[in-house]
Amino acid sequence: MDTLPLELHAQILEAACVDDGSTARSLSLVSRYIREVSKPFLYQSVAVSGLDALATLAKKLYDLPPHLRRIRHLFLSDHTYKSLRERSILTVGDANEQAALEEAAFLRIIHYAAPTLETLALSVFCPLNGSSVFGAVFSMTFPRLTHLSVHGFYPFPHTPNTTPRLRELRLSGNRNPHGLLEMGGLSAACPALVHLEIAGLASAVSFASEVRSALLAKANVEDALLSHPDPPPLLPATFPPTLQLLRVEHLPSPPSRSKVAQQAHEKMKMLLNVGEMRELRFEVVECPIDDLYSRLRSNWLAGEK
């Protein structure tokens, strides 16, 4: 230990601190020397859930100088394992107040992290502030972000060049994200996107038609070659030019499903008949039924870092 230079110790600690932050916290307790060397990496990889933890992290980051809050990997959620199990019911006033506090904490943390962030998983289960949080995040600039995962009722990315290096985007929580592929907003915001995953779809008839239109445009296939009753879309649906993989996950259909759900399910299956496209791989799968919070957190921990 004593024979290694400081720079090598720093590189070792940097490589070790890529989990949810527990490794960095443990290393800071080893000795005074290790605590000082590990300080720049204490917030390199952070996972926090629940209002109390969000507020605490926002306060800590505010008190730190910029060189000590270089966050590269971040997982944020307004819910915890405990809150999801308890399913407590708040009054309208308490729910609005909590949602406002959560939104403020989310945006403060992401504002501090944005310049250095490489991977971000953001889960907003509360319907009161999901759209506003995601709308604000999609308007921020993330110069280094390569992986983004969003869960909640999200609006669509549209601000040009806010994520110039983003390669992987996962969206879930909007059951029918009709308009995501139209007007070129996704291509403008994510010009380097390679992998797009859209999960949690249910009765998404109009979105299925939108995906079909974009697939046909990508494959240069004329509508006349396929027997299909849909009229041509008013706005062209397109994928980012660099896209190589599109993965669509739909929720399982109930045994007594409605006509709309059945129609959406059939449309999703029919999308697979568009044909082979060498430059774009397309997958339609059924969402697994499990603990969504645990899956989101596990996917973030297992992601590229």
C-alpha positions as CSV (number, residue, x, y, z in Angstrom):
1,M,0.0,0.0,0.0
2,D,2.8,2.4,1.0
3,T,4.7,1.7,-2.2
4,L,2.0,2.9,-4.6
5,P,1.8,6.5,-5.7
6,L,-1.2,8.7,-4.8
7,E,-2.3,8.8,-8.5
8,L,-2.6,5.0,-8.6
9,H,-4.6,4.8,-5.4
10,A,-7.0,7.4,-6.8
11,Q,-7.5,5.3,-10.0
12,I,-8.2,2.2,-8.0
13,L,-10.8,4.0,-5.8
14,E,-12.4,5.5,-8.9
15,A,-12.8,2.1,-10.5
16,A,-14.2,0.7,-7.3
17,C,-16.9,3.3,-6.7
18,V,-19.4,2.4,-9.3
19,D,-22.2,0.8,-7.3
20,D,-25.0,2.7,-5.4
21,G,-22.5,4.7,-3.3
22,S,-22.0,2.2,-0.5
23,T,-18.5,1.3,-1.6
24,A,-17.4,5.0,-1.5
25,R,-19.0,5.5,2.0
26,S,-17.3,2.3,3.3
27,L,-13.9,3.4,1.9
28,S,-14.1,6.8,3.6
29,L,-14.2,5.0,7.0
30,V,-11.0,3.0,6.4
31,S,-8.5,5.7,7.4
32,R,-7.8,9.4,7.1
33,Y,-5.6,8.9,4.1
34,I,-8.2,6.7,2.2
35,R,-11.0,9.2,3.2
36,E,-9.1,12.1,1.6
37,V,-8.2,10.2,-1.6
38,S,-11.7,8.9,-2.0
39,K,-13.4,12.3,-1.5
40,P,-13.7,13.1,-5.2
41,F,-15.4,9.7,-5.8
42,L,-17.8,9.8,-2.8
43,Y,-20.7,10.9,-5.0
44,Q,-19.4,9.4,-8.3
45,S,-22.2,6.8,-8.2
46,V,-25.3,7.5,-6.1
47,A,-28.7,5.9,-5.6
48,V,-31.3,7.6,-3.4
49,S,-35.0,6.9,-3.0
50,G,-37.8,8.7,-1.0
51,L,-38.3,12.3,-0.1
52,D,-36.0,12.3,3.0
53,A,-33.1,10.9,1.1
54,L,-33.6,13.2,-1.9
55,A,-33.7,16.3,0.4
56,T,-30.6,15.2,2.3
57,L,-28.6,14.6,-0.9
58,A,-29.7,17.9,-2.4
59,K,-28.5,19.7,0.8
60,K,-25.2,17.9,0.8
61,L,-24.5,18.7,-2.9
62,Y,-25.4,22.3,-2.3
63,D,-22.7,22.5,0.5
64,L,-20.0,20.8,-1.6
65,P,-17.6,22.6,-4.0
66,P,-18.0,21.5,-7.7
67,H,-14.9,19.4,-7.8
68,L,-16.3,17.1,-5.0
69,R,-19.7,16.6,-6.5
70,R,-18.7,15.0,-9.8
71,I,-21.6,12.6,-10.2
72,R,-21.2,10.2,-13.1
73,H,-24.0,7.6,-12.3
74,L,-27.3,8.5,-10.6
75,F,-30.5,6.7,-9.6
76,L,-33.4,8.8,-8.2
77,S,-36.8,7.6,-7.2
78,D,-39.6,9.2,-5.2
79,H,-40.6,5.8,-3.8
80,T,-38.8,3.3,-1.7
81,Y,-39.3,-0.4,-1.0
82,K,-41.1,0.5,2.2
83,S,-43.5,3.1,0.7
84,L,-44.4,0.8,-2.2
85,R,-45.3,-2.0,0.2
86,E,-47.3,0.2,2.6
87,R,-49.2,2.1,0.0
88,S,-50.1,4.9,2.4
89,I,-52.9,7.3,1.4
90,L,-52.2,11.1,2.0
91,T,-54.7,13.9,2.1
92,V,-54.9,16.1,-1.0
93,G,-53.0,18.9,0.8
94,D,-50.2,16.6,2.1
95,A,-49.9,14.9,-1.3
96,N,-49.5,18.2,-3.1
97,E,-46.9,19.5,-0.5
98,Q,-44.9,16.2,-0.8
99,A,-45.0,16.3,-4.6
100,A,-43.7,19.9,-4.6
101,L,-40.9,19.0,-2.2
102,E,-39.9,16.0,-4.2
103,E,-39.9,17.9,-7.5
104,A,-37.6,20.6,-6.0
105,A,-35.2,18.0,-4.7
106,F,-35.2,16.1,-8.0
107,L,-34.4,19.2,-10.0
108,R,-31.7,20.5,-7.6
109,I,-29.9,17.2,-7.6
110,I,-30.0,16.8,-11.4
111,H,-28.9,20.4,-11.9
112,Y,-25.8,19.8,-9.8
113,A,-25.1,16.4,-11.6
114,A,-25.8,17.4,-15.2
115,P,-22.3,18.6,-16.2
116,T,-20.6,15.3,-15.3
117,L,-23.5,12.8,-15.5
118,E,-23.0,9.7,-17.7
119,T,-25.9,7.4,-16.7
120,L,-29.2,8.5,-15.2
121,A,-32.2,6.5,-14.0
122,L,-35.1,8.7,-12.9
123,S,-38.3,7.1,-11.5
124,V,-41.3,9.3,-10.6
125,F,-44.2,7.2,-9.5
126,C,-46.3,10.2,-8.2
127,P,-48.7,11.3,-11.0
128,L,-48.8,14.9,-9.5
129,N,-45.3,15.9,-10.6
130,G,-44.0,13.3,-13.1
131,S,-44.7,15.4,-16.2
132,S,-43.2,18.6,-14.8
133,V,-40.1,16.8,-13.5
134,F,-39.5,15.0,-16.8
135,G,-40.3,18.1,-18.8
136,A,-37.7,20.1,-16.9
137,V,-35.1,17.3,-17.2
138,F,-35.6,17.0,-21.0
139,S,-34.9,20.7,-21.2
140,M,-31.6,20.5,-19.4
141,T,-28.3,19.9,-21.2
142,F,-26.3,16.8,-20.4
143,P,-23.0,17.0,-22.3
144,R,-21.7,13.5,-21.2
145,L,-24.9,11.5,-20.7
146,T,-24.8,8.2,-22.6
147,H,-27.6,6.2,-20.8
148,L,-31.0,7.5,-19.7
149,S,-33.8,5.6,-18.1
150,V,-37.1,7.2,-17.3
151,H,-40.2,5.8,-15.5
152,G,-43.4,7.8,-15.0
153,F,-45.9,9.7,-17.1
154,Y,-43.3,11.4,-19.3
155,P,-43.6,14.0,-22.0
156,F,-41.3,13.7,-25.0
157,P,-37.7,14.8,-25.5
158,H,-37.7,17.6,-28.0
159,T,-35.1,20.3,-27.1
160,P,-32.3,20.1,-29.7
161,N,-28.9,18.8,-28.7
162,T,-29.6,18.5,-24.9
163,T,-28.2,15.0,-24.9
164,P,-25.6,15.0,-27.8
165,R,-23.9,11.7,-26.6
166,L,-26.9,9.7,-25.5
167,R,-26.8,6.2,-27.0
168,E,-29.4,4.4,-24.9
169,L,-32.9,5.6,-23.9
170,R,-35.4,3.7,-21.9
171,L,-38.9,5.1,-21.4
172,S,-41.7,3.5,-19.4
173,G,-44.9,4.6,-17.7
174,N,-46.7,6.2,-20.6
175,R,-49.2,3.6,-21.9
176,N,-49.7,5.2,-25.3
177,P,-46.9,7.6,-26.1
178,H,-48.4,8.7,-29.4
179,G,-46.3,11.5,-30.9
180,L,-42.9,10.4,-29.6
181,L,-41.6,9.7,-33.1
182,E,-43.4,12.6,-34.9
183,M,-42.1,16.1,-35.8
184,G,-38.4,15.0,-35.3
185,G,-38.2,15.9,-31.6
186,L,-36.5,12.7,-30.6
187,S,-33.9,13.0,-33.3
188,A,-33.2,16.6,-32.4
189,A,-32.7,15.9,-28.7
190,C,-30.8,12.6,-29.1
191,P,-28.8,12.8,-32.4
192,A,-26.6,9.8,-31.5
193,L,-29.2,7.4,-30.2
194,V,-28.5,3.8,-30.9
195,H,-30.9,1.8,-28.5
196,L,-34.5,2.9,-27.8
197,E,-36.7,0.9,-25.4
198,I,-40.3,1.8,-24.8
199,A,-42.0,-0.2,-22.1
200,G,-45.3,-0.3,-20.3
201,L,-47.6,0.0,-23.3
202,A,-51.3,-0.9,-23.0
203,S,-54.0,-0.3,-25.6
204,A,-51.5,1.7,-27.6
205,V,-53.3,1.6,-30.9
206,S,-52.2,5.0,-32.2
207,F,-48.6,4.5,-31.1
208,A,-48.5,1.1,-32.8
209,S,-49.5,2.8,-36.1
210,E,-46.9,5.5,-35.5
211,V,-44.1,2.8,-35.0
212,R,-45.3,1.0,-38.1
213,S,-45.1,4.2,-40.2
214,A,-41.6,4.9,-38.9
215,L,-40.5,1.3,-39.6
216,L,-41.9,1.5,-43.2
217,A,-40.1,4.8,-43.8
218,K,-36.9,3.3,-42.4
219,A,-37.2,0.2,-44.6
220,N,-38.3,2.2,-47.7
221,V,-41.4,0.1,-48.0
222,E,-44.4,1.5,-49.7
223,D,-47.7,1.3,-47.9
224,A,-49.2,-0.2,-51.0
225,L,-47.2,-3.3,-50.5
226,L,-49.0,-4.1,-47.2
227,S,-52.7,-4.6,-46.8
228,H,-53.6,-2.2,-44.0
229,P,-56.6,-0.1,-43.3
230,D,-54.9,2.9,-41.6
231,P,-54.8,6.3,-43.4
232,P,-51.4,7.9,-43.9
233,P,-50.3,9.9,-40.8
234,L,-50.6,13.7,-40.8
235,L,-47.1,14.1,-39.4
236,P,-44.2,11.8,-40.5
237,A,-42.9,9.4,-37.9
238,T,-39.2,8.9,-38.0
239,F,-36.4,7.4,-35.9
240,P,-33.1,9.0,-35.1
241,P,-30.8,8.2,-38.0
242,T,-28.3,6.4,-35.8
243,L,-30.8,4.0,-34.3
244,Q,-29.9,0.3,-34.4
245,L,-32.3,-1.3,-31.9
246,L,-35.9,-0.6,-31.1
247,R,-37.5,-2.6,-28.3
248,V,-41.2,-2.3,-27.4
249,E,-42.6,-3.9,-24.3
250,H,-46.4,-4.1,-23.9
251,L,-48.3,-5.1,-20.7
252,P,-49.9,-8.5,-20.6
253,S,-53.4,-8.5,-21.9
254,P,-56.1,-9.5,-19.3
255,P,-58.1,-12.6,-20.0
256,S,-61.3,-10.6,-20.8
257,R,-59.5,-7.8,-22.7
258,S,-61.4,-5.0,-24.4
259,K,-61.6,-4.4,-28.1
260,V,-59.1,-1.6,-27.9
261,A,-56.6,-3.7,-26.0
262,Q,-57.1,-6.6,-28.4
263,Q,-56.6,-4.3,-31.4
264,A,-53.4,-2.8,-30.0
265,H,-52.1,-6.3,-29.2
266,E,-52.8,-7.4,-32.8
267,K,-51.1,-4.3,-34.2
268,M,-48.0,-4.9,-32.2
269,K,-47.8,-8.4,-33.5
270,M,-48.3,-7.2,-37.1
271,L,-45.4,-4.8,-36.8
272,L,-43.1,-7.8,-36.9
273,N,-44.3,-8.5,-40.4
274,V,-42.8,-5.3,-41.8
275,G,-39.8,-7.2,-42.9
276,E,-36.1,-7.5,-42.2
277,M,-34.2,-4.3,-41.9
278,R,-30.4,-4.8,-41.7
279,E,-29.8,-1.3,-40.2
280,L,-32.5,-1.6,-37.5
281,R,-33.4,-4.5,-35.2
282,F,-36.9,-4.4,-33.9
283,E,-38.3,-6.4,-31.0
284,V,-41.8,-6.7,-29.5
285,V,-42.0,-8.4,-26.1
286,E,-44.3,-8.7,-23.1
287,C,-43.4,-6.8,-20.0
288,P,-42.4,-9.1,-17.0
289,I,-44.7,-9.0,-14.0
290,D,-42.5,-8.3,-11.0
291,D,-41.5,-5.6,-8.6
292,L,-41.0,-2.6,-10.9
293,Y,-38.9,-0.6,-8.4
294,S,-36.5,-3.4,-7.9
295,R,-36.2,-4.0,-11.6
296,L,-35.5,-0.3,-12.3
297,R,-32.8,-0.2,-9.7
298,S,-31.3,-3.5,-10.8
299,N,-31.2,-2.4,-14.4
300,W,-29.4,0.8,-13.4
301,L,-26.8,-1.1,-11.3
302,A,-26.2,-3.6,-14.1
303,G,-25.9,-0.8,-16.8
304,E,-22.8,0.3,-18.5
305,K,-20.6,2.3,-16.2
